[in-house]
Amino acid sequence: MDIIFKPMLDFVSAVLGLFRWAIIVYVIINLLESFKIINPYSQFVYKIHNFLFSIVEPFLAGIRRFLPNFGGIDLSPVVLLLLVSLIDGIIYQIIIKLILSPIAG
């Protein structure tokens, strides 16, 4: 069972790491666009922003429904990063238990 389960958990952990970076890049691109540092009409910027929007925004929209209004400050990316870290930590603990269980048993 560990032969299949541990690599699957490693894969999920790697995907969560990539998702964490997608959130960070998405927030940075939004900030740079809002301060007019980068051109949102550039085809390269538009494609990256559109791709990240389709990945990250559904999760952020779900979190925004539960967060109160903080007067223009969007804390949903911070909450999402914390949730991703929590899930990644749980997966890490499961992997540790899988590695240590054959030694202890």
C-alpha positions as CSV (number, residue, x, y, z in Angstrom):
1,M,0.0,0.0,0.0
2,D,2.9,2.4,0.8
3,I,4.3,1.8,-2.6
4,I,1.3,3.6,-4.2
5,F,0.3,5.9,-1.4
6,K,3.6,7.7,-0.6
7,P,4.4,8.7,-4.2
8,M,0.8,9.9,-4.6
9,L,1.1,12.1,-1.5
10,D,4.5,13.4,-2.8
11,F,2.8,14.3,-6.0
12,V,0.0,16.1,-4.3
13,S,2.5,18.0,-2.1
14,A,4.4,19.1,-5.2
15,V,1.2,20.3,-6.9
16,L,0.4,22.3,-3.7
17,G,3.8,23.8,-3.9
18,L,3.2,24.9,-7.5
19,F,-0.2,26.2,-6.5
20,R,1.4,28.2,-3.7
21,W,3.7,29.8,-6.3
22,A,0.8,30.5,-8.6
23,I,-1.0,32.4,-5.9
24,I,2.0,34.5,-5.2
25,V,2.6,35.3,-8.9
26,Y,-1.0,36.1,-9.3
27,V,-1.0,38.6,-6.5
28,I,2.2,40.2,-7.7
29,I,0.8,40.6,-11.3
30,N,-2.4,42.1,-9.9
31,L,-0.4,44.6,-7.9
32,L,1.9,45.5,-10.8
33,E,-1.1,46.0,-13.0
34,S,-3.0,48.1,-10.5
35,F,0.1,50.4,-10.0
36,K,0.5,50.5,-13.8
37,I,4.0,49.1,-13.7
38,I,3.2,46.5,-16.3
39,N,0.9,46.8,-19.2
40,P,-2.2,44.6,-18.8
41,Y,-2.9,44.8,-22.5
42,S,0.4,43.1,-23.4
43,Q,-0.3,39.7,-24.9
44,F,2.3,38.0,-22.7
45,V,1.0,39.6,-19.5
46,Y,-2.6,38.9,-20.5
47,K,-2.0,35.2,-21.2
48,I,-0.2,34.7,-17.8
49,H,-2.8,36.7,-15.9
50,N,-5.6,34.8,-17.6
51,F,-4.1,31.4,-16.9
52,L,-3.4,32.3,-13.2
53,F,-6.9,33.8,-12.9
54,S,-8.5,30.6,-14.1
55,I,-6.5,28.6,-11.6
56,V,-6.5,30.8,-8.5
57,E,-9.6,33.0,-8.6
58,P,-12.2,30.2,-8.0
59,F,-10.6,29.5,-4.7
60,L,-10.2,33.1,-3.8
61,A,-13.8,33.8,-4.7
62,G,-14.9,31.0,-2.3
63,I,-12.8,32.5,0.5
64,R,-14.1,36.0,-0.1
65,R,-17.6,34.9,0.5
66,F,-16.7,34.1,4.1
67,L,-14.3,37.0,4.9
68,P,-15.6,40.3,6.1
69,N,-14.9,43.5,4.2
70,F,-11.7,45.1,5.3
71,G,-12.1,48.3,3.4
72,G,-10.3,47.5,0.1
73,I,-7.8,45.2,1.6
74,D,-8.1,41.7,0.1
75,L,-6.9,39.1,2.6
76,S,-8.2,36.1,0.7
77,P,-4.7,35.3,-0.9
78,V,-3.2,35.2,2.6
79,V,-6.0,32.8,3.9
80,L,-5.6,30.6,0.8
81,L,-1.8,30.4,1.3
82,L,-2.4,29.4,4.9
83,L,-4.9,26.8,3.9
84,V,-2.5,25.4,1.3
85,S,0.3,25.3,3.9
86,L,-2.0,23.5,6.4
87,I,-3.0,20.9,3.8
88,D,0.7,20.5,2.8
89,G,1.6,20.0,6.5
90,I,-1.0,17.4,7.0
91,I,0.3,15.5,3.9
92,Y,3.8,15.8,5.2
93,Q,2.8,14.3,8.6
94,I,1.1,11.4,6.8
95,I,4.2,10.8,4.8
96,I,6.3,10.8,7.9
97,K,3.9,8.3,9.5
98,L,4.1,6.0,6.5
99,I,7.9,6.1,6.5
100,L,8.2,5.5,10.3
101,S,5.5,2.9,10.6
102,P,7.5,0.0,9.0
103,I,10.5,0.9,11.3
104,A,8.4,1.0,14.5
105,G,6.3,-2.1,13.6
